[in-house]
Amino acid sequence: MAKTDVLLISSPRFVDHRTPGGHPERPARAEVMARVSERWTAGGGRTAAPEPVVDEALARVHDARYLEAIAATAGRRAQLDPDTYTSPDSVAVARLAAGATVGAVDHALDHGAPGLAFVRPPGHHAERARAMGFCLYNNAAVAAAHALARGLDRVAVVDYDVHHGNGIQWIFYDDPRVLYVSTHQYPFYPGTGAADDVGRGDGAGTTVNVPLAAGAGDADLDRVFREVVMPILGAYAPDAVILSAGFDAHAADPLGGMRLSTEGYAVLTRRLRAFAAERCSGRLAVTTEGGYDLQALEDCLESALEVCAADPPSSIPAVAGPTAIAAAALESVIRAQSPYWPGVG
């Protein structure tokens, strides 16, 4: 795959979402994204500016009254929950973040090549009618619903942020057209994501939670991907994969307690990249979530671009190392998921 086949969507406007001093989801994160984008462009990579998300796309996953309430904060500062804030430009910036993620999906569907959205604020905690966890609009959920509206039958959203993406889970909890897979530290904010949260009604089995104890590292996450995430993806057979790429499970991150390295993250992304190339006609879209150590964030963003621009590997060796934390989690996950995915475990 040529580097020019991959599209990175980002904008210097993401710095204009201003959080209070000392807040971990700070404008400096957008400055990191801008530096990585500039280097990508200088090296011959393709970039594009995002378009604001349209109202119709937001309305597929958020309640009308909620959208009105968020829109009403435009031009002023507001506190939406104990750690979620807006500044005068936040609504416009959040619409660009959701629009960038939709654009990444469009690129993946139209060109059979990865599209990446380097954005803030993140999105996976935003529920249908509730802002929380630094998130205003649920970028990945908006993008998944957009893919369905474009005619896809099944979309998989894989979330390897250190926090559980409660918003994505609840938005699609009874919808079999979206498979949501989350690996996350547990118990931890926001308190959701137990292994036996598997979906409801027609959506039973299309929510897959892998709750991991603090301290999980590269080998733990890779084992979970090899033994649960990738087999379930294969059985579900999605038409496209959306990656909620939170880099706060990195060992350097100040918020989480997991121990991933930059290369560990690259292995997980590489597995999804290879799967999308083999099983989804190359349709992979990536959108950023958390990641609050600036150097780790920068390294992981660079790595994600490198993985997406490289030819998909024919095989990926297992990561060596202890996997006791993974083993403890897999027992409960396989027990919860085996009625729906009998080949797993």
C-alpha positions in Angstrom: 0.0 0.0 0.0 1.3 3.5 -0.9 1.5 6.1 1.8 -0.7 8.3 -0.4 -3.6 5.7 -0.1 -4.0 6.6 3.6 -5.8 9.7 4.6 -5.2 11.7 7.8 -7.9 14.1 8.8 -7.0 16.7 11.4 -7.1 20.4 12.0 -5.3 23.1 14.1 -8.8 24.1 15.2 -8.8 21.3 17.7 -6.7 23.5 20.0 -9.6 25.9 20.4 -11.5 23.6 22.7 -10.3 25.1 26.0 -10.5 23.2 29.2 -9.6 24.6 32.7 -6.0 24.8 33.7 -4.6 21.4 34.9 -7.3 19.4 33.0 -5.8 16.3 31.4 -7.7 16.7 28.2 -5.9 19.9 27.4 -5.2 21.9 24.2 -1.6 20.7 24.2 -2.9 17.4 23.0 -4.1 19.1 19.8 -0.6 20.6 19.4 0.8 17.1 19.4 -1.7 16.0 16.8 -0.7 19.0 14.6 3.0 18.2 14.9 2.4 14.6 13.8 0.2 15.8 11.0 2.8 18.2 9.8 5.5 15.5 9.7 3.1 13.1 7.9 2.5 15.8 5.2 6.2 16.6 4.9 6.9 12.9 4.4 4.5 12.6 1.5 1.4 11.6 3.4 -2.1 12.8 2.5 -4.0 15.1 4.9 -7.4 16.8 4.7 -9.2 19.3 6.9 -12.4 18.1 8.5 -15.9 19.2 7.6 -18.3 19.9 10.4 -20.6 17.0 11.1 -24.1 17.5 9.7 -27.1 17.5 12.1 -28.6 14.4 10.5 -25.5 12.4 11.5 -25.6 13.5 15.1 -29.3 12.8 15.4 -28.8 9.2 14.5 -27.1 8.6 17.9 -28.0 11.6 20.1 -31.4 12.8 21.4 -32.7 16.0 19.9 -33.0 17.7 23.3 -29.4 16.8 24.1 -28.2 18.3 20.8 -30.1 21.5 21.6 -28.5 21.7 25.0 -25.0 21.2 23.7 -25.6 23.8 20.9 -26.8 26.2 23.5 -23.3 26.3 25.1 -21.8 27.8 22.0 -20.0 31.1 22.6 -19.7 30.6 26.4 -18.0 28.4 29.0 -20.1 25.7 30.7 -19.5 22.7 33.0 -21.5 19.7 31.8 -20.4 17.2 34.5 -17.6 17.1 37.1 -14.9 16.8 34.4 -16.6 17.8 31.1 -16.4 21.5 30.1 -17.1 23.7 27.1 -15.4 26.9 26.1 -16.8 29.4 23.5 -15.5 27.4 20.5 -16.1 23.9 21.9 -19.3 23.2 20.0 -17.7 24.1 16.7 -14.6 22.1 17.5 -16.6 19.0 18.6 -18.6 19.2 15.3 -15.3 19.1 13.5 -14.1 16.1 15.6 -17.3 14.1 14.7 -17.0 15.3 11.1 -13.4 14.2 10.8 -14.4 10.7 12.1 -17.2 10.5 9.5 -14.7 11.6 6.9 -12.3 8.8 7.9 -15.1 6.3 7.4 -16.0 7.8 4.0 -12.3 7.5 2.9 -12.2 3.9 4.1 -15.4 3.0 2.3 -14.6 4.9 -0.9 -11.0 3.8 -1.3 -10.6 0.6 0.6 -7.7 2.2 2.6 -7.3 3.4 6.2 -8.7 6.8 7.1 -7.5 8.3 10.4 -9.0 11.2 12.4 -6.7 12.8 14.9 -9.3 14.8 17.0 -10.3 16.2 20.3 -12.5 16.3 22.3 -12.8 12.5 22.5 -16.1 10.9 22.2 -16.6 7.3 23.5 -18.1 8.3 26.9 -20.8 10.6 25.4 -24.2 8.8 25.7 -27.3 9.4 23.7 -28.4 12.2 26.1 -25.5 12.8 28.4 -22.1 14.4 28.1 -19.4 12.9 30.3 -15.8 11.9 30.6 -14.5 14.9 28.5 -16.8 13.9 25.6 -19.6 16.0 23.9 -20.5 14.0 20.8 -19.8 10.3 20.4 -17.5 10.4 17.4 -17.1 6.7 16.9 -20.8 6.1 17.3 -21.7 8.9 14.8 -19.3 7.3 12.4 -20.7 3.8 12.8 -24.2 5.0 12.3 -23.0 6.9 9.2 -21.5 3.7 7.8 -24.8 1.9 8.3 -26.6 4.8 6.6 -24.3 4.4 3.6 -25.6 0.9 3.2 -23.3 -1.4 5.3 -25.0 -4.3 7.1 -22.5 -4.8 9.9 -19.9 -2.5 11.5 -17.4 -3.4 14.2 -16.1 -0.8 16.7 -13.0 -1.9 18.6 -12.0 0.3 21.6 -8.7 -0.2 23.3 -8.8 3.0 25.4 -8.0 2.3 29.1 -11.6 3.4 30.0 -14.7 1.6 28.9 -16.6 3.3 26.2 -20.0 3.4 27.9 -21.5 5.7 25.3 -20.8 3.4 22.4 -22.0 0.4 24.4 -25.4 1.9 25.4 -26.1 3.6 22.0 -25.8 0.2 20.2 -26.7 -2.2 23.1 -29.7 -3.7 21.3 -28.5 -3.2 17.7 -27.0 -6.3 16.1 -25.7 -4.2 13.2 -22.9 -2.8 15.4 -20.4 -5.0 17.2 -18.8 -3.2 20.1 -15.6 -4.7 21.5 -13.8 -3.0 24.4 -10.7 -3.9 26.3 -10.3 -1.7 29.4 -9.1 -1.4 33.0 -11.8 -2.6 35.4 -12.9 -1.5 37.9 -12.2 2.0 36.7 -14.0 5.1 35.4 -16.8 5.1 34.3 -17.6 1.9 36.2 -19.3 0.1 33.3 -17.9 -2.7 31.0 -18.4 -5.9 33.0 -17.9 -9.1 31.1 -21.6 -10.0 31.4 -22.7 -6.8 29.7 -23.2 -8.6 26.4 -26.0 -6.7 24.7 -29.8 -6.9 24.8 -32.6 -8.3 22.7 -31.5 -8.6 19.1 -28.2 -7.1 20.1 -27.3 -9.9 22.6 -23.8 -11.0 21.9 -22.8 -7.9 20.0 -21.3 -6.2 23.0 -18.0 -7.8 24.0 -16.3 -6.4 27.1 -12.9 -7.5 28.3 -12.4 -6.0 31.8 -8.7 -6.2 32.8 -7.1 -5.5 36.1 -4.6 -2.7 36.5 -1.1 -3.6 35.4 -2.1 -5.4 32.2 0.7 -5.1 29.7 1.5 -5.8 26.1 1.4 -9.6 26.3 -1.9 -9.5 28.2 -3.6 -7.3 25.6 -2.2 -9.3 22.7 -3.4 -12.5 24.2 -6.9 -11.1 24.6 -6.9 -9.9 21.0 -5.7 -13.3 19.8 -8.1 -15.4 21.8 -11.2 -13.3 21.9 -11.2 -10.1 19.9 -10.0 -11.4 16.6 -12.0 -14.6 16.6 -15.2 -12.8 17.4 -14.5 -10.2 14.7 -13.9 -13.1 12.3 -17.2 -14.7 13.2 -19.1 -11.5 13.1 -17.7 -10.7 9.6 -18.1 -6.9 9.6 -18.2 -4.8 6.5 -15.9 -2.3 8.1 -13.9 -1.7 11.3 -13.8 1.5 13.3 -11.0 1.8 15.9 -11.5 4.0 18.9 -7.9 4.6 19.5 -7.3 5.7 23.1 -3.7 5.7 24.1 -4.2 6.1 27.8 -3.5 2.4 28.5 0.1 3.4 27.9 2.5 2.8 30.8 3.4 6.5 30.8 -0.2 7.8 31.0 -1.0 9.7 34.2 -4.6 8.6 34.4 -4.7 4.9 33.8 -3.0 1.9 35.5 -2.3 -0.3 32.5 1.2 -1.0 31.2 1.1 -1.0 27.4 4.1 0.3 25.4 4.0 2.1 22.1 5.0 -1.1 20.3 2.3 -3.0 22.2 -0.3 -0.6 20.9 1.2 -1.0 17.4 0.8 -4.8 17.5 -2.9 -4.4 18.4 -3.4 -1.9 15.6 -1.5 -4.2 13.2 -3.9 -7.0 13.9 -6.9 -4.8 13.1 -5.2 -3.5 10.0 -4.5 -7.0 8.8 -8.0 -8.1 9.5 -9.6 -5.2 7.7 -7.3 -5.8 4.7 -8.2 -9.5 4.5 -11.8 -9.5 5.6 -13.3 -6.0 5.0 -11.8 -4.9 1.7 -9.4 -2.6 3.6 -12.1 -0.6 5.3 -10.5 0.6 8.5 -11.2 4.0 10.1 -9.4 5.2 13.2 -10.4 8.0 15.6 -8.5 9.1 18.6 -9.9 8.9 22.2 -7.8 9.4 25.3 -4.1 9.6 25.8 -2.8 12.2 28.3 1.0 11.8 28.4 2.0 14.0 25.6 5.2 12.1 24.5 3.4 8.8 24.6 0.5 10.3 22.7 2.9 11.6 20.0 4.7 8.3 19.7 1.5 6.3 19.5 0.0 8.6 16.8 3.2 8.3 14.7 3.0 4.5 15.2 -0.6 4.3 14.1 0.1 6.1 10.9 3.1 3.9 10.2 1.1 0.7 10.8 -1.8 1.9 8.5 0.6 3.0 5.7 2.6 -0.3 5.8 1.5 -3.4 3.8 -0.6 -5.6 6.0 1.6 -8.4 7.4 0.9 -12.0 6.5 1.5 -13.1 10.1 2.0 -11.3 13.4 3.9 -13.1 16.1 2.4 -13.3 19.6 3.9 -10.9 22.1 6.1 -12.7 24.7 5.6 -12.0 28.3 3.4 -12.8 31.4 -0.4 -13.1 30.7 -1.8 -13.9 34.1 -4.0 -10.8 34.1 -5.4 -11.7 30.6 -6.0 -15.3 31.8 -8.1 -14.1 34.7 -10.2 -11.9 32.5 -10.6 -14.4 29.7 -12.3 -16.9 32.0 -15.2 -14.6 32.6 -15.3 -13.2 29.1 -15.5 -16.6 27.5 -18.2 -17.8 29.9 -20.3 -14.7 29.0 -19.7 -14.8 25.3 -19.7 -18.6 24.5 -23.5 -18.7 24.1 -23.2 -16.3 21.2 -19.7 -17.2 19.9 -19.3 -20.9 20.6 -15.9 -21.1 18.7 -14.3 -18.6 21.1 -12.1 -20.1 23.8 
